Amino acid sequence: MIVLASDFSGLAPFIVLVPFAGILGAVSFFPAWRGHWAAPVLVTPLLIVGVLAAVGMVSNASLVTLATGLLLMSPLVVALTSIGLWATRMRVRSRARSAA
C-alpha cells in the first residue's frame, strides 16, 4: 500500500532556494557578458544545484527518463554556459589590455 505524504514542509527550502538559484544564474549572464568578477559568484549556487541534481540522477539511473534527465541537467548547463561566457570575455579583455 502506498501512503502519500501529508506534510511537505521539508521541501520548503528546495521550493524557495532552487528558483532563487535559477534567478541568480540567469542574472549572472549580464556581468558575464562584461567579464566582471561577479558572474562566477552569482552562478555558484546554480552550479551546486546542478551538480547535486547530476549526482542524484546518476545514483538513481533506473528512475530517470530522458525528459527528466534533461530537466535535471539544465541548471548545470546554464551555469557552465555563464562561466564559459565569462571566461571568454576575460580572455578577450586580457588580450585587449596586453595589445594596448
N, CA, C and O atoms as a GROMACS GRO file, in nm:
protein
  400
    1MET      N    1   0.084  -0.118   0.000
    1MET     CA    2   0.000   0.000   0.000
    1MET      C    3   0.089   0.125   0.000
    1MET      O    4   0.182   0.135   0.080
    2ILE      N    5   0.062   0.217  -0.087
    2ILE     CA    6   0.138   0.340  -0.097
    2ILE      C    7   0.071   0.446  -0.011
    2ILE      O    8  -0.049   0.473  -0.025
    3VAL      N    9   0.148   0.505   0.077
    3VAL     CA   10   0.097   0.611   0.163
    3VAL      C   11   0.157   0.743   0.115
    3VAL      O   12   0.279   0.759   0.113
    4LEU      N   13   0.074   0.836   0.078
    4LEU     CA   14   0.121   0.966   0.032
    4LEU      C   15   0.156   1.054   0.152
    4LEU      O   16   0.096   1.042   0.258
    5ALA      N   17   0.252   1.141   0.133
    5ALA     CA   18   0.293   1.230   0.241
    5ALA      C   19   0.184   1.334   0.268
    5ALA      O   20   0.123   1.387   0.175
    6SER      N   21   0.164   1.361   0.394
    6SER     CA   22   0.063   1.461   0.429
    6SER      C   23   0.126   1.595   0.464
    6SER      O   24   0.056   1.695   0.479
    7ASP      N   25   0.259   1.597   0.477
    7ASP     CA   26   0.327   1.720   0.515
    7ASP      C   27   0.450   1.737   0.427
    7ASP      O   28   0.541   1.654   0.429
    8PHE      N   29   0.452   1.845   0.351
    8PHE     CA   30   0.564   1.872   0.262
    8PHE      C   31   0.651   1.986   0.313
    8PHE      O   32   0.720   2.050   0.233
    9SER      N   33   0.650   2.011   0.442
    9SER     CA   34   0.726   2.124   0.496
    9SER      C   35   0.877   2.102   0.482
    9SER      O   36   0.952   2.200   0.482
   10GLY      N   37   0.921   1.979   0.470
   10GLY     CA   38   1.063   1.953   0.449
   10GLY      C   39   1.113   1.998   0.313
   10GLY      O   40   1.233   2.017   0.294
   11LEU      N   41   1.022   2.014   0.219
   11LEU     CA   42   1.060   2.059   0.085
   11LEU      C   43   1.064   2.210   0.071
   11LEU      O   44   1.104   2.262  -0.033
   12ALA      N   45   1.023   2.281   0.173
   12ALA     CA   46   1.017   2.427   0.166
   12ALA      C   47   1.150   2.491   0.127
   12ALA      O   48   1.149   2.583   0.045
   13PRO      N   49   1.264   2.449   0.183
   13PRO     CA   50   1.390   2.511   0.139
   13PRO      C   51   1.416   2.491  -0.010
   13PRO      O   52   1.469   2.580  -0.076
   14PHE      N   53   1.380   2.373  -0.063
   14PHE     CA   54   1.404   2.349  -0.205
   14PHE      C   55   1.310   2.430  -0.292
   14PHE      O   56   1.348   2.477  -0.399
   15ILE      N   57   1.187   2.448  -0.247
   15ILE     CA   58   1.089   2.524  -0.323
   15ILE      C   59   1.129   2.672  -0.329
   15ILE      O   60   1.095   2.740  -0.426
   16VAL      N   61   1.199   2.721  -0.229
   16VAL     CA   62   1.242   2.860  -0.224
   16VAL      C   63   1.381   2.877  -0.284
   16VAL      O   64   1.403   2.969  -0.364
   17LEU      N   65   1.476   2.791  -0.248
   17LEU     CA   66   1.615   2.812  -0.285
   17LEU      C   67   1.648   2.775  -0.429
   17LEU      O   68   1.730   2.842  -0.492
   18VAL      N   69   1.589   2.672  -0.482
   18VAL     CA   70   1.621   2.632  -0.620
   18VAL      C   71   1.577   2.738  -0.721
   18VAL      O   72   1.656   2.771  -0.810
   19PRO      N   73   1.455   2.793  -0.714
   19PRO     CA   74   1.422   2.902  -0.806
   19PRO      C   75   1.509   3.026  -0.783
   19PRO      O   76   1.543   3.097  -0.879
   20PHE      N   77   1.545   3.054  -0.658
   20PHE     CA   78   1.633   3.168  -0.630
   20PHE      C   79   1.770   3.147  -0.696
   20PHE      O   80   1.826   3.241  -0.752
   21ALA      N   81   1.823   3.025  -0.689
   21ALA     CA   82   1.949   2.994  -0.755
   21ALA      C   83   1.935   3.008  -0.907
   21ALA      O   84   2.028   3.053  -0.974
   22GLY      N   85   1.820   2.969  -0.961
   22GLY     CA   86   1.797   2.984  -1.104
   22GLY      C   87   1.791   3.130  -1.148
   22GLY      O   88   1.842   3.166  -1.254
   23ILE      N   89   1.729   3.213  -1.066
   23ILE     CA   90   1.724   3.356  -1.096
   23ILE      C   91   1.863   3.416  -1.092
   23ILE      O   92   1.900   3.495  -1.179
   24LEU      N   93   1.942   3.379  -0.991
   24LEU     CA   94   2.080   3.428  -0.984
   24LEU      C   95   2.161   3.381  -1.104
   24LEU      O   96   2.244   3.456  -1.157
   25GLY      N   97   2.137   3.258  -1.148
   25GLY     CA   98   2.207   3.207  -1.266
   25GLY      C   99   2.171   3.284  -1.391
   25GLY      O  100   2.257   3.310  -1.475
   26ALA      N  101   2.043   3.319  -1.405
   26ALA     CA  102   2.001   3.397  -1.522
   26ALA      C  103   2.059   3.538  -1.517
   26ALA      O  104   2.102   3.592  -1.619
   27VAL      N  105   2.060   3.596  -1.399
   27VAL     CA  106   2.114   3.732  -1.383
   27VAL      C  107   2.266   3.733  -1.406
   27VAL      O  108   2.321   3.835  -1.446
   28SER      N  109   2.333   3.620  -1.381
   28SER     CA  110   2.478   3.617  -1.395
   28SER      C  111   2.525   3.636  -1.539
   28SER      O  112   2.643   3.665  -1.562
   29PHE      N  113   2.436   3.621  -1.636
   29PHE     CA  114   2.478   3.642  -1.775
   29PHE      C  115   2.511   3.789  -1.803
   29PHE      O  116   2.593   3.817  -1.890
   30PHE      N  117   2.449   3.881  -1.733
   30PHE     CA  118   2.478   4.023  -1.756
   30PHE      C  119   2.620   4.060  -1.716
   30PHE      O  120   2.691   4.120  -1.797
   31PRO      N  121   2.668   4.026  -1.594
   31PRO     CA  122   2.809   4.055  -1.565
   31PRO      C  123   2.904   3.964  -1.643
   31PRO      O  124   3.018   4.003  -1.668
   32ALA      N  125   2.860   3.843  -1.680
   32ALA     CA  126   2.947   3.755  -1.758
   32ALA      C  127   2.974   3.815  -1.895
   32ALA      O  128   3.084   3.800  -1.949
   33TRP      N  129   2.876   3.882  -1.951
   33TRP     CA  130   2.893   3.944  -2.082
   33TRP      C  131   2.999   4.054  -2.077
   33TRP      O  132   3.069   4.078  -2.175
   34ARG      N  133   3.010   4.119  -1.962
   34ARG     CA  134   3.110   4.226  -1.947
   34ARG      C  135   3.242   4.173  -1.894
   34ARG      O  136   3.340   4.248  -1.890
   35GLY      N  137   3.248   4.045  -1.854
   35GLY     CA  138   3.370   3.989  -1.800
   35GLY      C  139   3.394   4.028  -1.655
   35GLY      O  140   3.508   4.026  -1.609
   36HIS      N  141   3.290   4.063  -1.585
   36HIS     CA  142   3.302   4.110  -1.447
   36HIS      C  143   3.318   3.990  -1.352
   36HIS      O  144   3.268   3.881  -1.380
   37TRP      N  145   3.388   4.010  -1.243
   37TRP     CA  146   3.416   3.903  -1.148
   37TRP      C  147   3.289   3.852  -1.077
   37TRP      O  148   3.292   3.742  -1.021
   38ALA      N  149   3.181   3.926  -1.079
   38ALA     CA  150   3.059   3.886  -1.007
   38ALA      C  151   2.987   3.771  -1.077
   38ALA      O  152   2.904   3.705  -1.014
   39ALA      N  153   3.014   3.746  -1.202
   39ALA     CA  154   2.943   3.640  -1.274
   39ALA      C  155   2.964   3.502  -1.212
   39ALA      O  156   2.866   3.433  -1.186
   40PRO      N  157   3.089   3.460  -1.187
   40PRO     CA  158   3.105   3.327  -1.124
   40PRO      C  159   3.047   3.322  -0.982
   40PRO      O  160   3.002   3.217  -0.937
   41VAL      N  161   3.049   3.434  -0.912
   41VAL     CA  162   2.993   3.438  -0.777
   41VAL      C  163   2.842   3.420  -0.783
   41VAL      O  164   2.785   3.347  -0.701
   42LEU      N  165   2.776   3.484  -0.878
   42LEU     CA  166   2.631   3.473  -0.890
   42LEU      C  167   2.586   3.335  -0.938
   42LEU      O  168   2.477   3.290  -0.901
   43VAL      N  169   2.667   3.270  -1.017
   43VAL     CA  170   2.626   3.141  -1.074
   43VAL      C  171   2.663   3.023  -0.985
   43VAL      O  172   2.620   2.911  -1.012
   44THR      N  173   2.741   3.044  -0.881
   44THR     CA  174   2.784   2.933  -0.794
   44THR      C  175   2.667   2.855  -0.732
   44THR      O  176   2.673   2.732  -0.733
   45PRO      N  177   2.562   2.919  -0.678
   45PRO     CA  178   2.452   2.838  -0.624
   45PRO      C  179   2.384   2.750  -0.729
   45PRO      O  180   2.346   2.637  -0.700
   46LEU      N  181   2.371   2.800  -0.849
   46LEU     CA  182   2.310   2.719  -0.956
   46LEU      C  183   2.402   2.604  -0.995
   46LEU      O  184   2.355   2.495  -1.028
   47LEU      N  185   2.532   2.628  -0.992
   47LEU     CA  186   2.627   2.522  -1.021
   47LEU      C  187   2.618   2.411  -0.916
   47LEU      O  188   2.624   2.293  -0.950
   48ILE      N  189   2.602   2.448  -0.791
   48ILE     CA  190   2.588   2.350  -0.684
   48ILE      C  191   2.458   2.270  -0.702
   48ILE      O  192   2.458   2.148  -0.686
   49VAL      N  193   2.350   2.337  -0.735
   49VAL     CA  194   2.223   2.268  -0.760
   49VAL      C  195   2.237   2.172  -0.878
   49VAL      O  196   2.185   2.060  -0.874
   50GLY      N  197   2.306   2.213  -0.982
   50GLY     CA  198   2.326   2.128  -1.099
   50GLY      C  199   2.410   2.005  -1.068
   50GLY      O  200   2.380   1.895  -1.116
   51VAL      N  201   2.515   2.023  -0.988
   51VAL     CA  202   2.598   1.908  -0.951
   51VAL      C  203   2.520   1.812  -0.862
   51VAL      O  204   2.528   1.690  -0.879
   52LEU      N  205   2.443   1.865  -0.768
   52LEU     CA  206   2.361   1.779  -0.683
   52LEU      C  207   2.257   1.703  -0.765
   52LEU      O  208   2.231   1.586  -0.739
   53ALA      N  209   2.197   1.768  -0.863
   53ALA     CA  210   2.100   1.701  -0.950
   53ALA      C  211   2.167   1.593  -1.033
   53ALA      O  212   2.110   1.486  -1.053
   54ALA      N  213   2.288   1.620  -1.082
   54ALA     CA  214   2.360   1.520  -1.161
   54ALA      C  215   2.397   1.399  -1.075
   54ALA      O  216   2.386   1.285  -1.120
   55VAL      N  217   2.440   1.423  -0.952
   55VAL     CA  218   2.472   1.312  -0.862
   55VAL      C  219   2.346   1.232  -0.830
   55VAL      O  220   2.350   1.109  -0.828
   56GLY      N  221   2.235   1.300  -0.806
   56GLY     CA  222   2.109   1.230  -0.781
   56GLY      C  223   2.063   1.150  -0.901
   56GLY      O  224   2.006   1.043  -0.887
   57MET      N  225   2.087   1.203  -1.019
   57MET     CA  226   2.046   1.134  -1.140
   57MET      C  227   2.131   1.009  -1.163
   57MET      O  228   2.080   0.906  -1.205
   58VAL      N  229   2.260   1.018  -1.135
   58VAL     CA  230   2.348   0.903  -1.154
   58VAL      C  231   2.318   0.795  -1.051
   58VAL      O  232   2.324   0.676  -1.083
   59SER      N  233   2.287   0.835  -0.928
   59SER     CA  234   2.262   0.735  -0.824
   59SER      C  235   2.128   0.664  -0.843
   59SER      O  236   2.112   0.551  -0.796
   60ASN      N  237   2.032   0.727  -0.910
   60ASN     CA  238   1.902   0.665  -0.937
   60ASN      C  239   1.879   0.654  -1.087
   60ASN      O  240   1.776   0.698  -1.138
   61ALA      N  241   1.974   0.597  -1.157
   61ALA     CA  242   1.970   0.594  -1.304
   61ALA      C  243   1.850   0.518  -1.357
   61ALA      O  244   1.802   0.548  -1.466
   62SER      N  245   1.801   0.421  -1.284
   62SER     CA  246   1.688   0.343  -1.336
   62SER      C  247   1.557   0.420  -1.331
   62SER      O  248   1.462   0.384  -1.400
   63LEU      N  249   1.550   0.526  -1.251
   63LEU     CA  250   1.427   0.604  -1.238
   63LEU      C  251   1.421   0.726  -1.330
   63LEU      O  252   1.319   0.793  -1.336
   64VAL      N  253   1.530   0.754  -1.401
   64VAL     CA  254   1.539   0.876  -1.480
   64VAL      C  255   1.507   0.848  -1.626
   64VAL      O  256   1.570   0.763  -1.690
   65THR      N  257   1.409   0.920  -1.678
   65THR     CA  258   1.379   0.913  -1.821
   65THR      C  259   1.458   1.022  -1.892
   65THR      O  260   1.527   1.101  -1.828
   66LEU      N  261   1.448   1.026  -2.024
   66LEU     CA  262   1.522   1.126  -2.099
   66LEU      C  263   1.476   1.268  -2.064
   66LEU      O  264   1.560   1.356  -2.044
   67ALA      N  265   1.346   1.289  -2.055
   67ALA     CA  266   1.295   1.423  -2.024
   67ALA      C  267   1.336   1.466  -1.884
   67ALA      O  268   1.373   1.581  -1.864
   68THR      N  269   1.330   1.375  -1.788
   68THR     CA  270   1.371   1.408  -1.652
   68THR      C  271   1.520   1.437  -1.647
   68THR      O  272   1.563   1.529  -1.578
   69GLY      N  273   1.598   1.360  -1.720
   69GLY     CA  274   1.742   1.383  -1.724
   69GLY      C  275   1.778   1.519  -1.781
   69GLY      O  276   1.866   1.587  -1.730
   70LEU      N  277   1.709   1.557  -1.888
   70LEU     CA  278   1.734   1.689  -1.947
   70LEU      C  279   1.693   1.801  -1.852
   70LEU      O  280   1.761   1.903  -1.843
   71LEU      N  281   1.583   1.782  -1.782
   71LEU     CA  282   1.538   1.882  -1.686
   71LEU      C  283   1.635   1.893  -1.569
   71LEU      O  284   1.663   2.004  -1.523
   72LEU      N  285   1.685   1.782  -1.521
   72LEU     CA  286   1.779   1.785  -1.409
   72LEU      C  287   1.915   1.841  -1.449
   72LEU      O  288   1.985   1.897  -1.365
   73MET      N  289   1.953   1.826  -1.574
   73MET     CA  290   2.084   1.876  -1.619
   73MET      C  291   2.079   2.022  -1.660
   73MET      O  292   2.185   2.083  -1.680
   74SER      N  293   1.962   2.082  -1.674
   74SER     CA  294   1.953   2.219  -1.722
   74SER      C  295   2.021   2.320  -1.628
   74SER      O  296   2.083   2.413  -1.680
   75PRO      N  297   2.014   2.308  -1.495
   75PRO     CA  298   2.088   2.406  -1.413
   75PRO      C  299   2.238   2.398  -1.436
   75PRO      O  300   2.306   2.501  -1.438
   76LEU      N  301   2.290   2.278  -1.453
   76LEU     CA  302   2.433   2.262  -1.476
   76LEU      C  303   2.473   2.322  -1.611
   76LEU      O  304   2.579   2.384  -1.622
   77VAL      N  305   2.391   2.303  -1.711
   77VAL     CA  306   2.420   2.358  -1.844
   77VAL      C  307   2.418   2.510  -1.841
   77VAL      O  308   2.505   2.575  -1.899
   78VAL      N  309   2.318   2.568  -1.776
   78VAL     CA  310   2.310   2.715  -1.767
   78VAL      C  311   2.429   2.770  -1.691
   78VAL      O  312   2.487   2.870  -1.732
   79ALA      N  313   2.467   2.706  -1.581
   79ALA     CA  314   2.580   2.753  -1.501
   79ALA      C  315   2.710   2.746  -1.580
   79ALA      O  316   2.789   2.840  -1.580
   80LEU      N  317   2.732   2.635  -1.648
   80LEU     CA  318   2.856   2.622  -1.725
   80LEU      C  319   2.859   2.715  -1.845
   80LEU      O  320   2.966   2.761  -1.885
   81THR      N  321   2.744   2.744  -1.904
   81THR     CA  322   2.738   2.840  -2.014
   81THR      C  323   2.774   2.979  -1.966
   81THR      O  324   2.847   3.051  -2.035
   82SER      N  325   2.724   3.019  -1.851
   82SER     CA  326   2.757   3.150  -1.797
   82SER      C  327   2.905   3.160  -1.763
   82SER      O  328   2.968   3.262  -1.791
   83ILE      N  329   2.961   3.056  -1.704
   83ILE     CA  330   3.104   3.057  -1.671
   83ILE      C  331   3.188   3.057  -1.798
   83ILE      O  332   3.292   3.123  -1.803
   84GLY      N  333   3.144   2.985  -1.900
   84GLY     CA  334   3.216   2.986  -2.027
   84GLY      C  335   3.214   3.122  -2.093
   84GLY      O  336   3.315   3.166  -2.148
   85LEU      N  337   3.100   3.190  -2.089
   85LEU     CA  338   3.091   3.325  -2.144
   85LEU      C  339   3.182   3.420  -2.067
   85LEU      O  340   3.251   3.502  -2.128
   86TRP      N  341   3.183   3.408  -1.936
   86TRP     CA  342   3.270   3.492  -1.854
   86TRP      C  343   3.417   3.468  -1.887
   86TRP      O  344   3.494   3.562  -1.901
   87ALA      N  345   3.457   3.341  -1.900
   87ALA     CA  346   3.597   3.308  -1.931
   87ALA      C  347   3.637   3.361  -2.068
   87ALA      O  348   3.749   3.410  -2.085
   88THR      N  349   3.547   3.352  -2.164
   88THR     CA  350   3.577   3.403  -2.297
   88THR      C  351   3.594   3.555  -2.296
   88THR      O  352   3.686   3.608  -2.357
   89ARG      N  353   3.505   3.623  -2.226
   89ARG     CA  354   3.514   3.769  -2.219
   89ARG      C  355   3.640   3.813  -2.143
   89ARG      O  356   3.701   3.914  -2.178
   90MET      N  357   3.678   3.738  -2.039
   90MET     CA  358   3.800   3.772  -1.966
   90MET      C  359   3.922   3.754  -2.055
   90MET      O  360   4.015   3.834  -2.050
   91ARG      N  361   3.922   3.650  -2.137
   91ARG     CA  362   4.033   3.628  -2.229
   91ARG      C  363   4.043   3.740  -2.330
   91ARG      O  364   4.153   3.787  -2.360
   92VAL      N  365   3.928   3.784  -2.382
   92VAL     CA  366   3.927   3.894  -2.479
   92VAL      C  367   3.976   4.023  -2.414
   92VAL      O  368   4.053   4.098  -2.473
   93ARG      N  369   3.930   4.048  -2.291
   93ARG     CA  370   3.972   4.170  -2.221
   93ARG      C  371   4.122   4.168  -2.190
   93ARG      O  372   4.188   4.272  -2.200
   94SER      N  373   4.175   4.053  -2.153
   94SER     CA  374   4.318   4.047  -2.121
   94SER      C  375   4.402   4.064  -2.247
   94SER      O  376   4.510   4.124  -2.241
   95ARG      N  377   4.356   4.012  -2.361
   95ARG     CA  378   4.428   4.033  -2.487
   95ARG      C  379   4.424   4.180  -2.528
   95ARG      O  380   4.522   4.234  -2.580
   96ALA      N  381   4.311   4.245  -2.506
   96ALA     CA  382   4.299   4.386  -2.542
   96ALA      C  383   4.391   4.471  -2.455
   96ALA      O  384   4.449   4.568  -2.503
   97ARG      N  385   4.404   4.436  -2.328
   97ARG     CA  386   4.492   4.511  -2.239
   97ARG      C  387   4.638   4.490  -2.276
   97ARG      O  388   4.717   4.584  -2.272
   98SER      N  389   4.674   4.366  -2.312
   98SER     CA  390   4.815   4.340  -2.345
   98SER      C  391   4.853   4.401  -2.480
   98SER      O  392   4.969   4.434  -2.501
   99ALA      N  393   4.757   4.417  -2.571
   99ALA     CA  394   4.785   4.476  -2.700
   99ALA      C  395   4.798   4.628  -2.691
   99ALA      O  396   4.863   4.690  -2.775
  100ALA      N  397   4.738   4.688  -2.591
  100ALA     CA  398   4.739   4.834  -2.580
  100ALA      C  399   4.861   4.886  -2.511
  100ALA      O  400   4.876   5.007  -2.494
   0.00000   0.00000   0.00000
